[in-house]
């Protein structure tokens, strides 16, 4: 399971645009209209690419949900 959260930081607060759980990265790719490779890169990237450092670029976090 994975959680995909898209949000924009607005000063001291943030605006969540999208926050949903998915069974696979492929489902996330289909929902967002991205390729599987783009979603895989977002989920595994520790540092953000340079283009994501712009002031008004929405943050996209994809995290794995572990079932214990």
Long-range contacts (C-beta under 8 A, 24 or more apart in sequence): 1-64, 1-65, 1-67, 2-28, 2-43, 2-62, 2-63, 2-64, 2-65, 3-61, 3-62, 3-63, 3-65, 4-28, 4-31, 4-32, 4-60, 4-61, 4-62, 5-59, 5-60, 5-61, 5-62, 5-63, 6-58, 6-59, 6-60, 6-61, 7-58, 7-59, 7-61, 8-56, 8-58, 8-59, 9-59, 17-58, 21-65, 25-62, 28-62
